[in-house]
Amino acid sequence: MATITLYGATGTIGSRVLREALERGHRVTAVLRDPAKLDLTHPGLTVAAGDVLDPASVAEQAKGSDVVVSAVGGGDGPGHVATVRPSAEALVDGLRTLGADAPRLIAVGGAGSLRTPDGKQVWDAEGLPEFLLQIMHAHGDALDHYRTVDDVRWTNLSPAALIEPGERTGAYRVGLEDLLLDADGNSRISTEDYAVALVDEIERPQYVGRRFTVGY
Ligand SMILES: NC(=O)c1ccc[n+]([C@@H]2O[C@H](COP(=O)([O-])OP(=O)(O)OC[C@H]3O[C@@H](n4cnc5c(N)ncnc54)[C@H](OP(=O)(O)O)[C@@H]3O)[C@@H](O)[C@H]2O)c1
């Protein structure tokens, strides 16, 4: 059983991570800007108020946990720019203050920086709308930051290009820097199976200090 501090528990991905973690018997503290927004009671769940953009708040909420999970987003492009890398910096800065006792960190990333079969990156595709490019590069900037960090045990988990609510199959493939494509050439994962992969990484750490990706 792990103790998990979770940011983004009200979100599409974070709510699936929350459910998966609770169903597997882990203890979760969901840290929200507005705790009233989480309409869930469960014996393994504690809800707390906190700010992922404030290192002191992160340290306070993370202290004593085994792992911090960040599934935060920002809605539109500018919202992601204002949230994704700044939260990466605040999470790292907050965890640093806990020294050797700091929990590890698993952050939900983006698919934009993954390599495509033509040797480019997902965000190089022609015709992508500006808001999506901003979101992709916000995640790329956060990953760039994590890659400078060697004193906090971080992991960045990029979804497949398409992630949406669906079935929990429990089956997924894992990659590192390359976009995962299925037999039909599509890159996809359900939010439920993404959550399975993330909680698997909590239970059996394999990608500390690295980015990895999951897809079918
Ligand atoms: N293919 C891809 O690469 C891909 C696809 C989908 C999503 N993603 C990424 O995955 C992440 C999660 O996506 P999602 O669809 O689950 O997002 P979402 O449904 O919009 O949820 C975002 C969550 O972040 C929280 N949040 C935002 N700003 C915060 C702050 N300053 N402090 C604390 N919490 C904050 C929100 O809390 P409130 O309830 O307080 O607003 C909410 O729980 C995003 O970064 C998104 O870009 C990547």
The ligand as a Tripos MOL2 file, in Angstrom:
@<TRIPOS>MOLECULE
LIG
   48    52     1     0     0
SMALL
NO_CHARGES

@<TRIPOS>ATOM
      1 N1         -2.3570   13.2830  -25.6040 N.am      1 LIG1
      2 C1         -1.8720   14.0960  -24.6690 C.2       1 LIG1
      3 O1         -0.6950   14.4130  -24.6430 O.2       1 LIG1
      4 C2         -2.7830   14.5880  -23.5820 C.ar      1 LIG1
      5 C3         -4.1500   14.4160  -23.7180 C.ar      1 LIG1
      6 C4         -4.9750   14.8130  -22.6950 C.ar      1 LIG1
      7 C5         -4.4350   15.4430  -21.5730 C.ar      1 LIG1
      8 N2         -3.0950   15.6420  -21.4770 N.ar      1 LIG1
      9 C6         -2.5450   16.3530  -20.3170 C.3       1 LIG1
     10 O2         -2.9080   15.7050  -19.1230 O.3       1 LIG1
     11 C7         -3.1340   16.6740  -18.1060 C.3       1 LIG1
     12 C8         -4.4990   16.3960  -17.4680 C.3       1 LIG1
     13 O3         -5.4730   16.4770  -18.4900 O.3       1 LIG1
     14 P1         -7.0290   16.4010  -18.1580 P.3       1 LIG1
     15 O4         -7.7400   16.2800  -19.4390 O.co2     1 LIG1
     16 O5         -7.2560   15.4050  -17.0740 O.co2     1 LIG1
     17 O6         -7.2580   17.8830  -17.5770 O.3       1 LIG1
     18 P2         -8.5720   18.4910  -16.8900 P.3       1 LIG1
     19 O7         -9.7100   17.5610  -16.9830 O.co2     1 LIG1
     20 O8         -8.7030   19.8670  -17.4410 O.co2     1 LIG1
     21 O9         -8.1470   18.5880  -15.3590 O.3       1 LIG1
     22 C9         -7.1230   19.4340  -14.9680 C.3       1 LIG1
     23 C10        -6.9360   19.3190  -13.4680 C.3       1 LIG1
     24 O10        -5.8820   20.2010  -13.1000 O.3       1 LIG1
     25 C11        -6.2960   20.8890  -11.9430 C.3       1 LIG1
     26 N3         -5.5760   22.1580  -11.8500 N.ar      1 LIG1
     27 C12        -5.4300   23.0890  -12.8130 C.ar      1 LIG1
     28 N4         -4.7020   24.1170  -12.3500 N.ar      1 LIG1
     29 C13        -4.3800   23.8080  -11.0640 C.ar      1 LIG1
     30 C14        -3.6570   24.4670  -10.0470 C.ar      1 LIG1
     31 N5         -3.0660   25.6560  -10.2570 N.pl3     1 LIG1
     32 N6         -3.5390   23.8660   -8.8480 N.ar      1 LIG1
     33 C15        -4.1100   22.6610   -8.6250 C.ar      1 LIG1
     34 N7         -4.8140   21.9770   -9.5580 N.ar      1 LIG1
     35 C16        -4.9530   22.5610  -10.7540 C.ar      1 LIG1
     36 C17        -7.7840   21.0760  -12.0970 C.3       1 LIG1
     37 O11        -8.3470   21.3390  -10.8440 O.3       1 LIG1
     38 P3         -9.6630   22.2420  -10.6470 P.3       1 LIG1
     39 O12       -10.7800   21.2710  -10.4790 O.co2     1 LIG1
     40 O13        -9.3480   22.9950   -9.4190 O.co2     1 LIG1
     41 O14        -9.7890   23.1160  -11.8600 O.co2     1 LIG1
     42 C18        -8.1610   19.7150  -12.6470 C.3       1 LIG1
     43 O15        -8.3030   18.7630  -11.6050 O.3       1 LIG1
     44 C19        -3.0770   18.0410  -18.7870 C.3       1 LIG1
     45 O16        -1.8490   18.6710  -18.4900 O.3       1 LIG1
     46 C20        -3.1860   17.7240  -20.2540 C.3       1 LIG1
     47 O17        -2.5040   18.6460  -21.0740 O.3       1 LIG1
     48 C21        -2.2550   15.2240  -22.4590 C.ar      1 LIG1
@<TRIPOS>BOND
     1     1     2 1
     2     2     3 2
     3     2     4 1
     4     4     5 ar
     5     4    48 ar
     6     5     6 ar
     7     6     7 ar
     8     7     8 ar
     9     8     9 1
    10     8    48 ar
    11     9    10 1
    12     9    46 1
    13    10    11 1
    14    11    12 1
    15    11    44 1
    16    12    13 1
    17    13    14 1
    18    14    15 2
    19    14    16 1
    20    14    17 1
    21    17    18 1
    22    18    19 2
    23    18    20 1
    24    18    21 1
    25    21    22 1
    26    22    23 1
    27    23    24 1
    28    23    42 1
    29    24    25 1
    30    25    26 1
    31    25    36 1
    32    26    27 ar
    33    26    35 ar
    34    27    28 ar
    35    28    29 ar
    36    29    30 ar
    37    29    35 ar
    38    30    31 1
    39    30    32 ar
    40    32    33 ar
    41    33    34 ar
    42    34    35 ar
    43    36    37 1
    44    36    42 1
    45    37    38 1
    46    38    39 2
    47    38    40 1
    48    38    41 1
    49    42    43 1
    50    44    45 1
    51    44    46 1
    52    46    47 1
@<TRIPOS>SUBSTRUCTURE
     1 LIG1         1 GROUP 0 **** ****
